[in-house]
Amino acid sequence: MQENGEFVLIVSTILILIIVIALIILFTTFQKKKNFLVEKQKEEQERFEKEIAETQIEIREATLRNISWELHDNIGQLLTLAKIQLQNSTPENIKEVSETITKGLTEVRSLSKLINPEAIKNINLREALQLEVDRFNRLNFIETTYKVEGDEVEIDKKASIVLFRILQEFFSNTIKHSKATNLEVTLNYKKDKLILFAKDNGVGFLINEKKEGIGLSNIKNRIKLIGAEVNFVTAENKGTSIEITYKYE
């Protein structure tokens, strides 16, 4: 009996040791996996914050370029016109001078919205796109139509920055390279997602040949950061379109 008791004790001790060791191994493995996931999440968050910061800088740089163009091509011309009108002013054309100056002041107020750094940090996507479209039409860059469908839903500010920059990049390529005469932009607020669509009637291109040139990989990387999806369609002489689907969080 004593031998049986000792045997049971030894077996029990061994089983307990095995269970303890197994638990230690499981805990260690779990802890390592947890630490790995936490570190990965931290790296992803840092990458996201870095991307947002870079995007804000890009938007600011693009905004400054836009301001430069407007000062030279639009406001500068209005002031020159007002100066000429004043030099040849008569009681009859004073009204024209006043209207020219008023228009110039309106343009300056419009530019002041773009200069405000808080407008970039806390960007309202609908309003920002409206400003871009208004500028294109005002400066005769390209004939642009803009539609907002559905009831506006407030989305994450950082996601708004990324989405705006992607569309801004698309607009820039359309104006610079596509030879398009028309640009259509639609912001569609659905129940569970936001769909952004832009299409030009330009010359298009073969994606495989100009992939890097238009930054498609950059767009896809940014889209992944905010959990959105992008569909890019283009063909030679058939224009180019981009559709972005962003699900509300």
C-alpha positions, 0 to 999 in steps of 0.5 A, a space after each residue: 500500500 505504501 509503495 502504491 501511495 508513493 507511486 501515486 504521489 510521484 505520478 501526481 507530482 510529475 503531472 503537476 510539474 508537466 501542467 505547470 511547465 505547459 502553463 508557463 510555456 503557454 503563458 510565455 507564448 501568449 505573452 510573446 504573441 501579445 507583445 508582438 501584436 502590441 508592437 505591430 499595432 504601435 508601428 502601424 499607428 506610428 506609420 499612420 500618424 507619419 502618413 497623416 503628417 506627410 499628407 498634411 504637408 502635401 496638402 499645404 504645399 499644394 495649397 500654397 501653389 494654388 494660392 500662388 497661381 490665384 494671386 498671379 492669374 486671378 487677383 493680380 489681373 483683377 487689381 491690374 484691371 482696377 488700376 487701368 479702370 481708375 486711370 481712365 475713370 469717369 463718373 460713368 465707369 466708377 461702378 465698374 471699378 467698384 465691382 472689380 475691387 469687390 470681386 478682388 476682395 471676394 477672391 482674397 476672402 476665398 484664399 484666406 480659407 485655404 491659408 488657415 492651417 486649422 482648415 487643413 488639420 480639421 478638413 471638412 471633405 465636402 467643403 474642401 472639394 467645393 473650394 477645389 471645384 470652385 477654383 478650377 471653374 473660376 480660373 478656367 482650368 477645367 469645366 468641373 461639376 460637383 454633386 453631393 448626394 445623400 445626407 452628410 455624415 461626419 467622418 474621421 478627420 484623419 480619414 478626411 485628410 487622406 481622402 482629400 489628398 488622394 482626390 487632390 492628386 487625381 485632380 492635379 494629374 487630370 489638369 496637368 496630363 490628361 488634356 481633359 475638358 470636363 471633370 465630374 466629381 461626386 460625393 455620395 453619402 450612403 447609409 453605411 459608407 461614403 463613395 467618392 467618384 471622380 472622372 475626366 474625359 481625357 486621353 487616359 493611359 495604360 496603367 502598366 506603362 505609367 503606374 509609377 508616374 501617377 502614384 497608384 501605389 501611393 494611393 493604394 497604400 494610403 487607402 489601406 491605412 484608412 480601411 477603404 477601397 479604391 477602384 481605378 479605371 482608365 483606357 487610352 482616349 477614354 478618360 480616367 476615373 477613380 472610385 473610393 469606398 470608405 465605410 463609416 466606423 
